Amino acid sequence: MAIGVLYIDDEINNLNSFKAAFRRDFEVFTAISAKEGRKILDSQEIGVIITDQRMPGMTGIEFLESILPIYPDTIRILLTGFSDINAVMDAINRGQVYKYLVKPWQNDELKMYIENALEIYYLRKENKDLAHKLQIAYAELDAIGKSRI
């Protein structure tokens, strides 16, 4: 199963444009609200989350901050129509954002950032798997060593 890319934006035209631009390259999921995005996160393996900053109910940064404890390995990108230095700092400090991009996006540029983010996600996942296997191997070696005493 492919790792998904989730785009959250309260503007349906942006969701449609994103899906049309990237559905051939990635497993794309879209959500019109943070609440809908959370439902998708809970049911699909998502490697990259791209969210708009200014949405009703919850900002993109607030959403990213809220999911951080549950989905720490998911790579986060903030996409906004407004350049605001405070939002940039909040995104980095609170939401641990990988990239902060200004709308309108350039398809080639955004595709490159998504590919890079997915690579980071896969590497983190592989690293965790290898660390777990190493932990098991150490436990087995420890058991063998204790049995010889």
Residue, then its C-alpha position, 0 to 999 in steps of 0.5 A: m500500500a502506498i503512503g499517502v499525502l494529505y492536503i487540508d484546505d478550506e477552499i474546494n478549488n485548491l483541493n481540486s487543483f491539488k488532486a488534479a496536479f498530483r494524483r498521478d504521482f502520489e496517493v492523494f487524500t484531501a480534506i476541507s477541514a482539520k476535523e476531516g483531515r484528522k479522520i483521514l489520518d486515523s484511517q490511512e497511513i499518511g507520510v506527508i501532511i500539507t495544510d493551509q494556515r488560515m482555516p475556520g475553526m483551527t489554523g494549520i499550525e494548531f492542527l499540526e501541533s495537535i497531531l504531533p504527539i500521535y503522528p510524530d514521523t509524518i512530515r508537515i508542510l504549511l501552505t498559505g496565501f499570506s506571508d507572515i513571519n510570526a506564522v513562519m516562526d510558529a510553524i517551525n517552533r510549534g508544528q515542527v514544519y518541514k517547509y513553509l510555502v506561499k500560495p499559489w504553489q508551483n507544481d514542479e516545486l511542490k512535487m519536489y518538496i513532497e518527494n523529498a518529504l516522503e523520502i524522509y518519512y520512509l527513511r525514518k520508518e526504516n530507521k525505526d524498523l532497523a532499531h527495533k530489529l537491533q534491539i531484538a538481536y541484543a536481547e537474544l544475544d543477552a539471553i544466550g550470554k546469560s544461559r552460558i553462565 
